[in-house]
């Protein structure tokens, strides 16, 4: 199958950006590829558009992206598509550097105790509780040679 276009696909799981061949750039094709019911877009820069899930922000999300210069968080897979070329005109690393990926993380808080039985000293560690936080994750650049192969 021949692919007419390529885009940068930014994925939260695993956190990576890679060159992705696309069969079409119409709204239906993009929604099917991203597995979304509603796709929205914003200007990424003068030469590229960012496509994302318009209904992604809802209760129970397990990650979000922030984009330098854009006020709202973004959820789900993201696509960067060149406006007037069949492939992106910007380096993947440059794109990745404009995004931050955040996910909730749960850390165990350990409780240490010591007991003396006869001449034996016992040390134990048990989970006392869990603490939640939001952590930032790097987006790996997956280098591919030919997206149309």
Number of C-alpha atoms within 10 A of each C-alpha: 6 9 14 13 19 24 24 24 20 26 19 21 10 9 14 17 24 20 23 20 20 20 14 14 14 8 13 14 13 20 18 12 14 19 13 17 13 16 19 12 14 12 13 19 12 8 14 21 18 18 23 23 21 15 14 18 15 7 6 6 12 12 19 20 22 16 17 11 9 11 8 11 15 22 22 22 22 22 25 28 25 22 15 10 12 15 21 20 14 14 10 20 15 10 17 20 12 12 17 16 23 18 15 14 13 12 11 12 13 13 11 11 10 10 10 9 8 6 6 8 9 10 10 10 11 11 10 10 11 11 9 10 9 12 12 14 13 14 21 16 18 12 11 9 8 10 15 14 8
